[in-house]
């Protein structure tokens, strides 16, 4: 009985041991290598999508078998690879995209059971447009796979090469340009400017081609030396000058708002700058160019513009111009009422600030060397018209005869021995800032002496007869 019991125990042990050995063998047969080789499978150019901001390019990695656990694979830009392919001639007509032109995630997520994984690189549209007509390329390097997986050495890079012409139509390129860019914008009287009490503002329009999207900034530059160069090369007329920086203002940073295709640069010039150059008939020249933008690209030729401002723009300004005159040349002919009709020389020549002799006492005290009766006087020089409008000149306070010439035309002519006649008046239209030749003649017979040359311009709100001031009178040579 004991033998039987021992034999049963031994048999069970052997059976159990055998079963254990069988189970161990079965378990060993199920244990397999869970590590996976990972390689770059390239870009899916057929899956590219685009909007007004970016071109999105999907790319893929492959595993040597299904992932037994979820894990991540790192990616970094590896443009050294692209450089080598360009330098050895493998890639032709190709440029490398800078890192600033590409947005991508730093890892690719691999899901449990998957044998592939994808990610997306977003390439800025402006970079593609800037290299239109060429291929653009970039490369990713796979790094640091988790969970014991490994990168397959020979296939650790993902090379992406894109044909820009296949991505963007030339007609859709978002060029930034200036209205009339590449040429000359003439700012003439009542054309291409607005006025205000301080001066004029010239709006220069920035245009964005294509469908607008997000906001962006554009920098503007004024090329001060370009105007002189164009004048010297006879591209621009000799009377074009470049203003000094303190003679104008111009916007240098422009914001183009979202979903907008235009924005304006303001170029402003004050009326005093026009006044200082009006008599010299000077045109103002500006060489304006767009120099950089935070989005899209500048048009290669239409982002530059020459602005020519004509002096006639000042016709819109009728503020009073105060000159720096010193008066008129006065010639006195003693004992002669007819000036130099017989060829005689004047007995006295001097510069007088105004024609304002209110009575004979003042006159006699000022010019004692001239006969106080039977004499004549001529004042000559130029009159700077301070405003634009119809001038009314008066020689009604004039004892005796009077004449008044403007640019050689006698607008008052009563050279008689009568005095203080209200009929001695005339109207004439004069332009603001222009110098007109002026001559006033006086004839003294006998008795009192008086000569006062006055004016008014009602249309310019200069009312009430007033003496022409010294500031507006310039003596003849």
C-alpha positions as CSV (number, residue, x, y, z in Angstrom):
1,X,0.0,0.0,0.0
2,X,2.9,2.4,0.8
3,X,4.6,1.5,-2.5
4,X,1.4,2.3,-4.3
5,X,1.0,5.6,-2.5
6,X,4.6,6.6,-3.2
7,X,4.3,5.6,-6.8
8,X,1.1,7.7,-7.1
9,X,2.9,10.7,-5.6
10,X,5.9,10.3,-7.8
11,X,3.6,9.9,-10.8
12,X,1.7,13.0,-10.0
13,X,5.0,14.9,-9.5
14,X,6.2,13.7,-12.9
15,X,2.9,14.6,-14.5
16,X,3.0,18.0,-12.9
17,X,6.6,18.6,-13.7
18,X,5.9,17.5,-17.3
19,X,3.0,19.9,-17.5
20,X,5.1,22.7,-16.1
21,X,7.8,22.0,-18.7
22,X,5.2,22.0,-21.4
23,X,3.7,25.3,-20.2
24,X,7.2,26.9,-20.0
25,X,7.9,25.9,-23.6
26,X,4.5,27.3,-24.7
27,X,5.3,30.6,-22.9
28,X,8.7,30.9,-24.5
29,X,7.3,30.4,-27.9
30,X,5.0,33.4,-27.4
31,X,7.8,35.8,-26.4
32,X,8.8,37.9,-29.4
33,X,10.9,41.0,-30.0
34,X,8.8,44.1,-29.3
35,X,11.4,46.7,-30.6
36,X,10.5,48.3,-33.9
37,X,12.7,49.9,-36.6
38,X,11.4,53.3,-37.5
39,X,12.1,55.0,-40.9
40,X,11.0,58.1,-42.7
41,X,8.4,57.4,-45.3
42,X,8.4,60.9,-47.0
43,X,5.9,63.6,-47.7
44,X,2.4,63.0,-48.9
45,X,2.3,65.7,-51.6
46,X,-1.2,64.5,-52.7
47,X,-2.5,65.5,-49.3
48,X,-1.3,69.1,-49.3
49,X,-3.8,71.7,-48.3
50,X,-3.5,75.5,-48.5
51,X,-5.1,78.8,-47.3
52,X,-4.1,82.4,-47.4
53,X,-1.5,82.0,-44.8
54,X,0.2,78.6,-45.1
55,X,0.7,75.4,-47.2
56,X,0.2,72.3,-45.0
57,X,2.3,69.3,-46.0
58,X,1.7,65.9,-44.4
59,X,4.6,63.6,-43.9
60,X,4.8,60.0,-42.6
61,X,7.0,57.6,-40.7
62,X,6.8,53.7,-40.9
63,X,7.4,51.0,-38.4
64,X,8.8,47.5,-39.1
65,X,5.8,46.1,-37.3
66,X,2.7,47.2,-35.2
67,X,3.6,49.2,-32.1
68,X,3.2,47.1,-29.0
69,X,3.0,50.3,-26.9
70,X,2.2,53.9,-27.8
71,X,5.3,56.1,-28.0
72,X,6.7,59.3,-29.5
73,X,9.5,60.0,-32.1
74,X,11.3,63.3,-32.0
75,X,11.8,65.3,-35.1
76,X,14.3,68.2,-35.9
77,X,15.1,70.1,-39.0
78,X,18.1,68.7,-40.8
79,X,19.0,71.1,-43.6
80,X,22.5,69.8,-43.8
81,X,21.1,67.0,-45.8
82,X,19.4,69.4,-48.2
83,X,22.6,71.4,-48.5
84,X,24.5,68.3,-49.6
85,X,22.0,67.4,-52.2
86,X,22.0,70.9,-53.6
87,X,25.8,71.1,-53.6
88,X,26.3,67.7,-55.3
89,X,23.8,68.6,-58.0
90,X,21.1,66.1,-57.0
91,X,18.6,68.9,-56.3
92,X,18.6,71.6,-59.0
93,X,16.8,74.9,-59.0
94,X,16.1,74.4,-55.4
95,X,16.4,76.6,-52.3
96,X,16.4,75.6,-48.6
97,X,13.5,76.9,-46.5
98,X,14.7,78.7,-43.4
99,X,13.5,77.4,-40.0
100,X,11.5,80.6,-39.5
101,X,9.3,79.6,-42.6
102,X,8.2,76.2,-41.2
103,X,5.9,75.4,-38.2
104,X,5.9,71.7,-37.0
105,X,5.5,69.7,-33.8
106,X,8.7,68.5,-32.2
107,X,7.4,64.9,-31.8
108,X,5.2,62.4,-33.8
109,X,2.8,60.3,-31.8
110,X,2.7,56.6,-32.6
111,X,-0.5,54.8,-31.5
112,X,-0.6,51.3,-30.0
113,X,-0.9,48.8,-32.8
114,X,-0.1,51.3,-35.6
115,X,2.7,50.7,-38.1
116,X,2.6,54.2,-39.4
117,X,2.3,57.7,-38.0
118,X,1.8,61.1,-39.6
119,X,2.4,64.8,-38.8
120,X,2.1,68.1,-40.7
121,X,4.5,70.8,-41.6
122,X,3.0,74.3,-42.2
123,X,5.0,76.3,-44.6
124,X,4.4,80.1,-44.7
125,X,2.9,81.0,-48.0
126,X,4.9,84.2,-48.3
127,X,8.1,82.1,-48.4
128,X,6.7,80.0,-51.2
129,X,5.7,83.1,-53.1
130,X,9.1,84.7,-52.6
131,X,10.7,81.7,-54.3
132,X,8.1,81.3,-57.0
133,X,9.5,79.4,-60.0
134,X,11.9,77.4,-57.9
135,X,11.7,74.2,-55.9
136,X,11.8,74.6,-52.1
137,X,13.2,71.9,-49.8
138,X,13.6,71.0,-46.2
139,X,14.4,67.8,-44.3
140,X,13.4,66.3,-40.9
141,X,15.7,64.0,-38.9
142,X,14.0,61.4,-36.7
143,X,15.4,61.2,-33.1
144,X,14.9,59.6,-29.7
145,X,12.1,57.0,-30.2
146,X,10.7,55.8,-27.0
147,X,9.8,52.4,-25.5
148,X,13.0,50.7,-26.8
149,X,12.3,51.3,-30.5
150,X,15.1,52.4,-32.8
151,X,15.6,54.6,-35.8
152,X,16.7,52.7,-38.9
153,X,20.0,54.4,-39.7
154,X,19.8,54.6,-43.5
155,X,16.2,56.0,-43.3
156,X,16.4,58.5,-40.5
157,X,15.6,61.5,-42.6
158,X,12.4,62.7,-44.3
159,X,13.2,64.9,-47.3
160,X,10.4,67.2,-48.6
161,X,10.8,68.9,-52.0
162,X,8.0,71.1,-53.3
163,X,7.5,72.7,-56.7
164,X,6.3,76.3,-56.0
165,X,4.6,76.5,-59.4
166,X,2.5,73.5,-58.5
167,X,1.5,75.1,-55.2
168,X,0.7,78.6,-56.2
169,X,-0.6,80.3,-59.3
170,X,1.5,83.3,-60.3
171,X,-1.7,85.4,-60.6
172,X,-2.5,84.6,-56.9
173,X,0.8,85.7,-55.5
174,X,0.3,88.2,-52.6
175,X,2.5,91.0,-53.9
176,X,2.7,94.2,-51.9
177,X,3.1,97.3,-54.1
178,X,2.5,101.0,-54.2
179,X,-0.2,102.5,-56.4
180,X,1.6,103.8,-59.5
181,X,4.6,101.9,-58.2
182,X,7.5,101.7,-60.6
183,X,6.7,105.1,-62.0
184,X,6.1,108.8,-61.1
185,X,3.1,110.2,-59.2
186,X,2.5,113.8,-60.2
187,X,1.0,115.9,-57.4
188,X,-0.5,118.9,-59.3
189,X,-3.0,121.6,-58.5
190,X,-6.1,119.9,-57.0
191,X,-4.8,116.4,-57.9
192,X,-3.6,113.6,-55.6
193,X,-3.6,115.5,-52.3
194,X,-5.8,116.9,-49.6
195,X,-5.5,120.3,-47.8
196,X,-5.8,121.4,-44.3
197,X,-4.9,124.7,-42.5
198,X,-1.3,123.6,-42.0
199,X,-0.6,122.4,-45.5
200,X,-1.2,119.4,-47.7
201,X,-1.3,115.6,-47.2
202,X,-0.4,113.3,-50.1
203,X,-1.9,109.8,-49.6
204,X,0.3,107.0,-51.1
205,X,-1.6,103.8,-51.3
206,X,-0.2,100.3,-50.5
207,X,-1.9,97.5,-52.4
208,X,-2.0,93.8,-51.6
209,X,-2.7,91.5,-54.5
210,X,-4.6,88.3,-54.0
211,X,-7.1,87.4,-51.3
212,X,-6.3,89.2,-48.1
213,X,-6.0,87.4,-44.8
214,X,-4.4,88.4,-41.5
215,X,-2.9,91.8,-40.6
216,X,0.7,92.6,-41.3
217,X,3.1,95.6,-41.1
218,X,5.1,97.2,-43.9
219,X,8.1,99.5,-43.4
220,X,8.5,102.5,-45.7
221,X,11.7,104.3,-46.5
222,X,12.6,107.6,-48.2
223,X,15.7,107.5,-50.3
224,X,17.1,111.0,-49.9
225,X,19.9,110.7,-52.4
226,X,17.9,109.2,-55.2
227,X,16.3,112.5,-56.2
228,X,19.6,114.2,-56.8
229,X,20.9,111.2,-58.7
230,X,17.8,111.3,-61.0
231,X,18.2,115.0,-61.6
232,X,21.9,114.7,-62.4
233,X,21.1,111.9,-64.9
234,X,18.4,114.0,-66.5
235,X,15.6,111.6,-65.6
236,X,14.0,114.4,-63.5
237,X,13.9,118.1,-64.4
238,X,16.5,120.5,-63.1
239,X,14.0,122.3,-60.9
240,X,13.3,119.3,-58.7
241,X,14.7,119.4,-55.2
242,X,14.7,117.0,-52.3
243,X,13.3,118.6,-49.1
244,X,15.2,118.4,-45.8
245,X,13.8,116.0,-43.2
246,X,12.5,118.9,-41.1
247,X,10.4,120.2,-44.0
248,X,7.9,117.3,-44.2
249,X,6.6,114.3,-42.4
250,X,6.0,110.7,-43.7
251,X,4.7,107.5,-42.1
252,X,7.4,104.9,-42.0
253,X,5.5,101.9,-40.5
254,X,2.1,101.0,-41.9
255,X,-0.4,98.5,-40.5
256,X,-2.5,96.7,-43.1
257,X,-5.5,95.3,-41.2
258,X,-7.0,91.9,-41.4
259,X,-9.0,91.1,-44.5
260,X,-7.9,94.4,-46.1
261,X,-6.1,94.9,-49.3
262,X,-5.0,98.6,-49.0
263,X,-3.5,101.0,-46.5
264,X,-2.2,104.6,-46.9
265,X,1.1,106.3,-46.3
266,X,0.7,110.0,-45.3
267,X,3.2,112.4,-46.8
268,X,2.6,115.9,-45.4
269,X,4.2,119.3,-46.4
270,X,3.4,122.5,-44.6
271,X,2.4,125.7,-46.5
272,X,5.5,127.6,-45.3
273,X,7.7,125.1,-47.3
274,X,5.7,125.9,-50.4
275,X,5.9,129.6,-49.7
276,X,9.7,129.4,-49.4
277,X,10.1,127.9,-52.9
278,X,7.1,129.3,-54.8
279,X,9.0,132.2,-56.4
280,X,11.8,129.9,-57.5
281,X,9.3,127.5,-59.1
282,X,10.8,124.5,-57.4
283,X,9.2,121.1,-57.5
284,X,9.6,118.7,-54.6
285,X,10.8,115.2,-55.3
286,X,10.5,112.1,-53.0
287,X,11.8,108.6,-53.7
288,X,9.6,106.3,-51.6
289,X,10.1,102.6,-51.3
290,X,8.6,99.7,-49.3
291,X,11.6,97.9,-47.7
292,X,10.2,95.1,-45.6
293,X,7.0,93.3,-44.5
294,X,6.0,90.9,-41.8
295,X,3.9,88.9,-44.2
296,X,3.7,88.3,-48.0
297,X,6.3,89.7,-50.4
298,X,7.2,93.1,-51.9
299,X,6.7,93.4,-55.6
300,X,10.2,93.5,-57.3
301,X,9.5,96.8,-59.2
302,X,6.2,98.2,-58.1
303,X,7.2,98.7,-54.5
304,X,9.1,101.9,-55.4
305,X,7.6,105.3,-56.4
306,X,8.8,108.8,-57.3
307,X,6.5,111.6,-56.1
308,X,6.8,115.0,-57.8
309,X,4.9,117.9,-56.1
310,X,4.3,120.8,-58.4
311,X,4.5,124.4,-57.0
312,X,1.0,125.1,-58.3
313,X,-0.3,123.0,-55.4
314,X,0.3,126.2,-53.4
315,X,-2.7,127.7,-55.2
316,X,-4.9,126.0,-52.7
317,X,-3.2,128.0,-50.0
318,X,-4.3,131.6,-49.5
319,X,-2.8,132.4,-46.2
320,X,-1.0,135.7,-46.1
321,X,2.7,135.5,-47.3
322,X,4.9,138.0,-45.5
323,X,7.9,138.9,-47.6
324,X,11.3,140.3,-46.6
325,X,11.2,143.3,-48.8
326,X,13.1,146.5,-48.0
327,X,11.0,149.0,-50.0
328,X,11.1,150.7,-53.4
329,X,13.6,152.8,-55.2
330,X,12.5,156.4,-55.1
331,X,13.8,158.9,-57.8
332,X,13.1,162.7,-57.2
333,X,13.3,165.2,-60.0
334,X,13.5,168.8,-58.6
335,X,11.9,171.7,-60.5
336,X,10.3,169.3,-63.0
337,X,6.9,167.7,-63.0
338,X,7.5,165.3,-65.8
339,X,10.1,163.0,-64.3
340,X,12.9,162.2,-66.8
341,X,10.9,162.9,-70.0
342,X,13.8,165.0,-71.3
343,X,16.5,162.6,-70.3
344,X,17.5,164.3,-67.2
345,X,19.0,162.4,-64.2
346,X,17.2,162.3,-60.8
347,X,18.3,164.8,-58.2
348,X,17.8,162.3,-55.4
349,X,17.7,158.5,-55.4
350,X,17.0,156.6,-52.2
351,X,15.2,153.4,-50.9
352,X,12.0,154.2,-49.2
353,X,10.2,151.5,-47.2
354,X,6.7,152.5,-48.3
355,X,4.8,155.1,-50.3
356,X,3.3,156.9,-47.3
357,X,3.7,160.7,-47.4
358,X,0.6,161.8,-45.4
359,X,1.1,165.6,-45.7
360,X,3.5,168.3,-47.0
361,X,5.1,168.9,-43.6
362,X,6.4,165.3,-43.3
363,X,7.6,165.3,-46.9
364,X,9.4,168.6,-46.7
365,X,11.2,167.6,-43.6
366,X,12.3,164.3,-45.1
367,X,13.6,165.6,-48.4
368,X,14.7,169.3,-47.9
369,X,17.0,169.2,-51.0
370,X,14.0,168.8,-53.4
371,X,11.9,171.8,-54.4
372,X,8.6,171.7,-52.5
373,X,6.6,172.7,-55.6
374,X,7.2,171.8,-59.2
375,X,8.8,168.4,-58.7
376,X,8.0,164.7,-59.6
377,X,8.8,161.3,-58.0
378,X,9.0,157.8,-59.3
379,X,9.0,154.7,-57.2
380,X,10.0,151.4,-58.8
381,X,10.6,147.8,-57.8
382,X,8.5,144.7,-57.3
383,X,5.4,143.9,-55.3
384,X,5.0,140.4,-53.7
385,X,1.4,139.6,-53.7
386,X,0.6,138.2,-50.2
387,X,-2.7,136.5,-51.2
388,X,-4.5,135.4,-54.3
389,X,-7.5,137.5,-55.4
390,X,-8.7,140.7,-57.0
391,X,-6.7,143.6,-55.7
392,X,-8.0,147.1,-55.4
393,X,-5.3,149.8,-55.6
394,X,-5.9,153.4,-54.5
395,X,-4.1,156.7,-55.3
396,X,-7.0,158.8,-54.0
397,X,-4.8,160.4,-51.3
398,X,-2.5,161.8,-53.8
399,X,-1.6,165.4,-54.4
400,X,-1.3,166.0,-57.3
401,X,-1.2,163.8,-60.4
402,X,-0.8,160.0,-60.2
403,X,0.0,156.9,-62.3
404,X,0.3,153.2,-61.2
405,X,1.8,150.5,-63.4
406,X,1.6,146.7,-62.6
407,X,3.9,144.6,-64.9
408,X,4.2,147.5,-67.3
409,X,0.5,148.2,-67.6
410,X,-0.9,151.5,-66.4
411,X,-3.9,150.6,-64.3
412,X,-4.3,154.1,-63.0
413,X,-3.3,157.0,-65.2
414,X,-4.2,160.5,-64.2
415,X,-1.0,162.4,-64.3
416,X,-2.6,165.8,-64.0
417,X,-2.4,168.8,-61.6
418,X,-5.6,167.6,-59.8
419,X,-5.4,166.0,-56.4
420,X,-7.1,163.6,-54.1
421,X,-9.6,162.1,-56.6
422,X,-11.6,159.0,-55.6
423,X,-11.6,157.9,-59.2
424,X,-8.0,157.0,-58.9
425,X,-8.5,153.3,-58.2
426,X,-8.2,150.1,-60.2
427,X,-8.8,146.4,-59.8
428,X,-6.5,143.6,-60.9
429,X,-6.2,139.9,-60.2
430,X,-2.9,138.8,-58.7
431,X,-1.5,135.4,-57.7
432,X,-0.3,134.7,-54.2
433,X,3.4,134.6,-53.8
434,X,4.2,136.1,-57.2
435,X,6.3,139.2,-57.6
436,X,4.9,141.8,-59.9
437,X,6.8,144.8,-61.3
438,X,5.4,148.0,-59.9
439,X,5.8,151.7,-60.7
440,X,4.1,154.6,-59.0
441,X,4.5,158.1,-60.4
442,X,3.8,161.4,-58.5
443,X,3.4,164.9,-59.9
444,X,3.5,168.0,-57.7
445,X,2.4,171.3,-59.1
446,X,2.0,173.8,-56.3
447,X,0.6,173.7,-52.8
448,X,0.4,170.7,-50.5
449,X,2.2,167.4,-51.2
450,X,0.8,164.0,-50.4
451,X,1.2,160.4,-51.8
452,X,-0.2,157.3,-50.1
453,X,-0.4,154.0,-52.1
454,X,-3.0,151.8,-50.5
455,X,-4.7,148.5,-51.4
456,X,-7.3,145.9,-50.3
457,X,-8.3,142.4,-51.3
458,X,-11.9,141.8,-50.3
459,X,-12.0,138.3,-51.7
460,X,-9.2,137.3,-49.2
461,X,-10.8,139.2,-46.3
462,X,-8.2,142.0,-46.5
463,X,-10.7,144.8,-46.1
464,X,-10.1,148.5,-45.6
465,X,-7.6,150.5,-47.5
466,X,-4.1,150.0,-46.1
467,X,-0.6,151.1,-47.0
468,X,1.4,148.5,-48.9
469,X,3.8,147.3,-46.3
470,X,7.6,147.3,-46.7
471,X,7.7,143.5,-46.4
472,X,6.0,143.2,-49.8
473,X,8.1,145.7,-51.7
474,X,11.5,145.1,-53.3
475,X,13.5,148.0,-54.9
476,X,14.4,148.1,-58.5
477,X,18.2,147.8,-59.3
